Amino acid sequence: MNTISLSVKCFGVFRKFGESLNVDIAEGSSVLEVKQALIQKLGQTQKALVEDSVLANDNEILPNAYILKDETALSILPPVCGG
């Protein structure tokens, strides 16, 4: 099985981990699998934050079931709250 290196640009609270995070995933992985790889990289203490966040490409927010095709860069967007 082929793997691809994916760069995930960080925003909001994820910035404390750097401007971007690199993960290697199997070709044909879903957004959910990318989130699982991010949890492995960041640790279980970040699990809820990653699960509640969304991933986006240059055009749209991607559902967890979305199968990555030619994306090599994504952004992780944390949940936002405020008043």
C-alpha positions in Angstrom: 0.0 0.0 0.0 1.3 3.4 -0.9 1.6 6.2 1.6 1.4 9.9 1.1 2.8 12.7 3.2 0.3 15.2 4.2 0.9 18.7 5.5 -1.8 20.0 7.9 -1.8 23.7 8.4 -2.6 24.7 12.0 -5.0 27.5 13.1 -6.2 28.7 16.5 -5.3 26.5 19.5 -3.3 24.1 17.2 -0.7 26.9 16.5 1.0 25.8 19.8 2.1 22.7 17.8 3.6 24.8 15.0 2.5 26.3 11.7 1.8 22.9 10.3 1.9 19.2 11.2 3.1 16.5 8.8 1.5 13.0 8.9 2.0 10.0 6.7 -1.3 8.2 5.7 -2.2 5.4 3.4 -3.3 6.4 -0.1 -7.1 6.6 -0.2 -7.5 7.5 3.5 -10.5 9.3 4.8 -10.5 12.6 6.8 -11.4 10.5 9.8 -8.2 8.5 9.4 -6.2 11.8 9.1 -7.7 12.9 12.4 -6.7 9.5 13.9 -3.1 10.1 12.7 -3.1 13.6 14.2 -4.3 12.2 17.6 -1.5 9.7 17.5 1.0 12.5 16.7 -0.4 14.9 19.3 -1.3 12.5 22.0 -4.5 11.3 23.7 -4.8 14.6 25.6 -5.7 16.3 22.3 -8.2 13.6 21.2 -11.4 15.6 22.0 -10.0 18.7 20.4 -9.0 17.0 17.2 -12.4 15.1 17.0 -14.3 18.3 17.4 -12.3 20.1 14.8 -12.8 20.1 11.0 -10.4 19.6 8.2 -10.6 21.7 5.0 -8.8 21.9 1.7 -8.5 25.1 -0.3 -12.2 25.1 -1.3 -14.4 23.5 1.4 -14.7 21.9 4.8 -14.5 18.1 4.4 -16.8 15.6 6.1 -15.1 12.8 8.0 -16.1 10.2 5.4 -14.4 12.2 2.6 -11.7 10.1 0.8 -8.6 12.1 0.1 -7.7 12.1 -3.6 -5.0 14.5 -4.6 -4.8 16.7 -1.6 -1.4 17.1 -0.2 -2.2 20.0 2.1 -5.1 20.5 4.5 -6.0 22.9 7.3 -7.3 21.9 10.7 -9.8 24.3 12.1 -10.6 24.1 15.8 -14.1 24.7 17.2 -14.8 28.4 17.8 -16.9 29.8 20.6 -17.4 33.3 21.8 -19.9 35.8 22.8 
